[in-house]
């Protein structure tokens, strides 16, 4: 039996950074960097494919999903292919963010994209496009596992900045595709006062006041590790408090202290084996670095089905 689902009606409201114009610029730049890495900084090109295939060679191909998981990055795959040639035509066979649970995988791979276009361009684009969709699908699959656990409690699962250099935009895209929530794109879009900031500033109050003075319109989130720090953050009207590396018992006590005066995020050492203990009423967010830094790519491949020649 095969199922492919993308219903997110029971999931908490999420923040998707990919909806911004800046994120689209990041995507374009990252794709260009990945292509340059593969074809050479001076655009030397795919010397193997150019030697074997002429300009008149046209291929039909299929992209195959070989293991269960959430499929993410279909639009990215298409953008990569079309960057190599606008003559490549793609038919996407599954919705972005769909979860495929098929007992026949990997014995009978599932077609998710059909492709027709210049043979050399398809083969040149293959690895960059597959690398991204495999990685993104791995991130999305991991995200879904956490989201499914947290959704009944209306707790949003946040990503972090613990991402692969130059792939952050794709990894955050994948998190959002699976119902997760994007936290911040970088250091520029949200204030998050962490332990070392507090040490340098000489305390939580000094750090919050400095941030409010320079960026009065930005909400402030502050990381805390003790009950006293929670009280200090509250006394300075921090809009969001990050409870770092606290036990579930400590988290419950902090929820009682906060009493809705600030949004609460919990982070530090939370994984699939212990997250159930942190699904506590009063928590708004749980942030998970493992969504992006410890995932396995999903097995997806591209297979050439047919080759023909056309007159140019």
N, C-alpha and C positions, 0 to 999 in steps of 0.2 A: 504494500500500500504506500502511495506517495501523497504527501501533503505539502502545499506551499501556501503559507499564510503571511499576511502583513497587517492584520487587525491590531490597532493600537488604542482601541477605545477604553481599555482599562488602565492605560499607562498614565503616570503623572504628566502634567504639562511640562514641555521641554523647551529648552533654548537652543536653537539651531543657528550656529554662527555661519553656516554655509549659505544662508540667505542674503548675506551682505555682498556688495559689489567688491569690497576689498578681498573677500575670500575667493571670489572668482579670479581676481588678479593673481593671488597666491597660487591657485591651481594652474593657471596658464604658465607662470614662471617655473613652477616645479616640474611641469611636463617638459618644458624646454630644457631644463637642466638634465632631466633623465634621458632625453633624446640625445643631447650633446655628449653625455657620458657614454652612450652606446654607439653613436655614429662618428664621434670624434669632435674635438673643439673646432676643427677646420672643416667640418662636415665631409670627412673623407668617405663616409657612407658604408653600406653593407657590401663589402667586396666579394663575399661568397655568393650572395643572391644575385648581384649584378653580373657576375661572371656566368652563372648558370641559366638565368632567365632573361629573356628579351623583353622589350617594351610591349610586345604583342601577346604576352602570356597573361591569361586571366584565370584566377583560381576561385573556386567556391570552397568554403570552409565552415566549420562549426566549432563553437566553444562549448566544452563539456564540463559539467559539474560532476566530480567523482566521489564526493563524500557529503554527508548531511551538513547543513549549516545555513547561515543567513547570507544571502547574496547581496553584496554591496559594491558599488563602484561601476555600475553598468554605464552610466553617463560618462564617467572618466575613461572607461575602455573605449567608448565610441569617439571621444575627443582625441585620444591618442591615435587611434587608427586614422582619423580624418586629418590629423596633423601630418601624417606621412603622405596621404593622397586623398584629395576630395572625391576621387573616383571610387573609393571604397564605400560600398553600401552595406549597412548593417540592419538586421531585423532582430530586435530584442524580444525574447520569448517569455520573459518573467518580469515581475514587478520589482523595482528597487526595494530592498529591505525584506524580501520574501524569505521565510524560513522553509527550507526543503528538508523533509524527513522521509527518506525513501529507503525502504528495506532492500531494494535492489542495487543500491549504490554500495561499492564501486563496480560491481559486476556489470551493471548496465548503466553507464553514465547518462546524465540528463542533459540534452541540448538546451542551452540558455541564450545563445546568440547565433544567428546565421550571418555569414559574411560572403560577399562577392566583390572582387576587385582585382587590380593588378597584382600578379603573384609576388613580384619582388617587394612591393610596398607592404603587403600583408605579412610576409615573412620577416621583413625588417622591423615592423612595428610589434610583432608577436610578443617578444620577451618583455618589453617595457609595459605593454598593455596588460599582460598576464601578471607580471610582478605586482602591479598596483591592485588589480581586482582580487588576486589571491590574498594579499596582505589586508586589504580592506575587508574582505569577507571574513578573514580570521578575527579581526578586531570586532566586527559586527556580531559574529557568533558568540564571542566571549561576552560582549555587552548584553546580549539577549539573556544569557544565563543569569546575570545579576538583575536585570530589569524585571524578569519574570518573578523573581523572588520578592523584589521591593514594591512592585506595582500595587498589590492588594493593600499595602500600608500607605499608599500615596507618598512614598519617598522616592525622590528623583535620584537616579544614578548619574554622578558627574564624572567626566574625564578630568585629566590633569595636564600639566606641561611635561610629563615624563613620556615624551614621544620620540620617535626616530628623527634625527636631524634631517631637515628638508622634506619630511613626509608628514609633518604635523597636520597640514590642511586635509590630507587624505584620511588620516587616522581619525580626526575629529568628524569628518564627513561620515565615516563608517559608524562611529558611535551614535550619531544622530539618526542614521538610517535604521538602526536597531532599537530605537526608542530611548536611547540614553540622552543626557543633557550635556551640551558643551558648557564648560565653566568659563574659561577665558582663553583667548587665542594666544596671548602673550603677556608680557609685562606692561604693555601700553594701554590696555583696555579696561582693566579692573585693579582696584587697590586691594592687595592682600598683604597684611602685615604679618610676617613670620618671625620665628624665634630670633634669628640673627638681626633683623631690623629692630626688634625690641631691645636687644643688647646694645646695639650701636646708639639707639635713641635715648637709652637710659630708662626705659620702662614703657609700658603699654600706653599710659596717658600721654607721654611726650610724643610717642610715635603717631598716635591718632590725631593729636592736635596739630602736628606738623603736616600730616596729609590733608587735614581739613583746611588748613591755611592756604596751602598751595593749590589744592583741587577741591574747592568747596562744593562743587556739584556732583562729585563722585561719591557713591556709597562706600563705606569702609567695612572690610572684613578683617578680622584679627584672629590669629591662631593662639589658642590657649592650651595649657597642660594641667592647670590646677584650678581649684574652686576659687581661690583668691583672684586669679587672673580673669575668671569669668565675671566676678563682681566688678573688677576694674574696667573691663570692656563694657559692661552694662552701664556703669556710671558715666562713661564717655559716649553713650548712645551709639555704640557700634551697630550697624545695620545687620551684620552677619557675624556669627561666632563659629570658628572652626575648632571643634574639640579633637585634639590630636593625641593619638595613642592612649586613649582612655579605655578602661574596662567598661563593659555594659552597665555595671553597677554605678560607676562614676557618671556615665552618660545620663542615666536616669535621674541622678541627683542634680545634674546640671540643668536638665529639662525643667525640673521643679523650680530651680533658681531663676531661670530665664522667664518662665511663665508667659511666653509669647511676645516678649519685648524685643526679641531679635530672632532672625532666622538662624537655624542651627544646622551646621554641616559636621559630619563625623568622618574622620579619616585616620589612617594609620593601621596597617596590619590586617585589614579586613579582606577576607577572601571567601570563596564559595563554601568552604567548610565551616566558617564561623559567622557568616553574615546574618544568619537567622537570629543570633543573640543580639544583634544591633538593630533589628527591625522594631523600633520603640516608638510609641506614640509621642508626638512632639518634635521628632526629627524631621527636617525638611529635605536634607540631602545626605548622601553618602558618596564620597569621592574615592575612586579606585584607580590607582596607578597601573595596576595589572591589565586594565582594558587595552592599553597600548604598548606597555614595555615587556610583556611576557606572553605574547600570543603566538600561536602556530598558524601559519598560512593554510588556507583551505586549498585542497587539491583541485585545480581547474586547469584544463589543457585546451589547446587549439589543434584541430585535426583538418588537414587538407582533404577534401572529398573528391575534387575533380579539377583538371587543368584543360583549358582550351586556348585557342589562339584567335585573335581578332585583327582585322586589317586596321592599320593606323593611317 
